[in-house]
Amino acid sequence: MAWKHVSFSPPRKFLVVASARKDMTTVFWDAEGIVVIDYLEHDSTITGIYYADLTRKARAALKKKRRGKLRHGMLFHQDNAPAYMSSQALAVVRNVGFELLPHRPYLPDLTQSDFYLCPTLMIHSFMKG
């Protein structure tokens, strides 16, 4: 019900449409480019165990793609999402030999890597189809 003047027609109702499906993508990258891209299955969430497995994949990919760099040590930067900071994920980060850098509190208008990552990520998205 809505109050309206006698001479005005009632307000129109719009059809509610479900939002577009969103895909969750996890990207591990370094100064030379993307190392690993992982696409999460639809209607799934990232857990500490899932992220720990991805971290192991990233280390294996670094070993293969960036020969010799692991010997010099790797600085590892991630945000403070609960799955990334879970005990399982942090244990794997330590066990694979990455040095975890501290992350400042989340500031939505000042994301640290999106400016450099997004153009490259768009190219990979088009290649995926």
C-alpha positions in Angstrom: 0.0 0.0 0.0 1.2 3.5 -0.8 -0.3 6.9 -0.3 -0.9 8.6 -3.6 -2.9 11.5 -5.0 -6.0 10.5 -6.9 -4.7 11.8 -10.2 -1.4 9.8 -10.0 -1.1 6.2 -11.1 0.2 3.7 -8.5 4.0 3.0 -8.3 5.3 0.3 -10.7 6.7 -2.8 -9.2 9.9 -4.2 -10.7 10.7 -7.8 -11.4 13.3 -9.1 -9.0 16.1 -10.9 -10.8 18.7 -13.1 -9.2 22.2 -11.6 -9.2 24.8 -12.9 -11.6 26.8 -15.9 -10.5 30.1 -14.9 -8.9 33.3 -16.9 -9.1 35.9 -16.8 -6.4 39.5 -16.7 -7.7 42.6 -17.1 -5.6 45.8 -15.7 -7.2 49.4 -16.3 -6.1 51.8 -14.0 -7.9 55.2 -12.4 -7.7 57.2 -9.7 -9.4 57.5 -11.8 -12.5 53.8 -12.5 -12.9 51.1 -15.0 -11.9 52.3 -18.2 -10.4 49.0 -20.0 -9.6 45.3 -19.2 -10.3 42.7 -21.3 -8.6 39.0 -21.1 -9.3 36.8 -22.2 -6.4 33.8 -24.3 -7.2 30.5 -22.5 -7.2 28.7 -22.4 -3.8 31.9 -23.4 -2.0 33.9 -21.4 0.6 37.5 -21.1 1.3 38.5 -22.8 4.5 41.8 -23.0 6.3 42.4 -26.6 5.0 41.5 -25.5 1.4 43.8 -22.5 1.6 46.6 -24.6 3.1 46.4 -26.9 0.1 46.6 -23.9 -2.2 49.7 -22.7 -0.4 51.3 -26.0 -1.0 50.4 -25.8 -4.7 51.8 -22.3 -4.9 55.1 -23.5 -3.4 55.3 -26.4 -5.9 54.5 -24.0 -8.8 57.2 -21.6 -7.6 59.7 -24.4 -7.4 58.9 -25.3 -11.0 58.4 -21.9 -12.6 61.0 -19.8 -10.6 63.9 -22.1 -10.3 66.4 -21.2 -7.5 64.3 -18.5 -5.9 63.1 -20.7 -3.0 66.7 -21.1 -1.8 66.9 -17.4 -1.1 63.7 -17.4 0.9 60.2 -16.2 0.1 58.3 -13.3 1.6 54.6 -14.2 1.7 51.9 -11.6 1.8 48.2 -12.3 2.3 45.3 -10.4 3.8 43.8 -11.1 7.2 40.8 -13.3 6.1 39.9 -15.9 8.7 40.7 -18.8 6.4 44.2 -17.4 5.7 44.9 -16.8 9.4 43.6 -20.2 10.5 46.0 -22.5 12.4 46.2 -25.0 9.5 47.0 -22.3 6.9 49.6 -20.6 9.1 51.3 -23.9 9.9 51.6 -24.7 6.2 53.0 -21.2 5.4 55.7 -21.8 8.1 56.4 -25.4 7.0 56.9 -24.6 3.3 59.5 -21.9 4.3 57.6 -18.7 3.5 58.2 -15.7 5.7 54.7 -14.2 6.4 54.7 -10.4 6.2 52.3 -8.5 8.5 49.2 -7.1 6.8 47.7 -3.7 7.8 44.0 -3.5 8.5 41.7 -3.7 5.5 41.1 -0.4 3.8 38.6 -0.8 0.9 39.9 2.2 -1.1 43.5 1.3 -0.7 44.0 -2.3 -1.8 47.6 -2.9 -2.2 47.9 -5.1 -5.3 44.7 -4.7 -7.3 46.2 -2.0 -9.5 48.9 -4.4 -10.9 47.0 -7.6 -10.7 43.7 -6.8 -12.4 44.9 -6.2 -16.0 46.7 -9.6 -15.9 43.9 -11.3 -14.3 41.4 -10.1 -16.9 43.6 -11.7 -19.6 43.6 -15.0 -17.8 39.8 -14.8 -17.4 39.4 -14.4 -21.1 41.7 -17.3 -21.8 39.7 -19.5 -19.4 36.5 -18.8 -21.3 
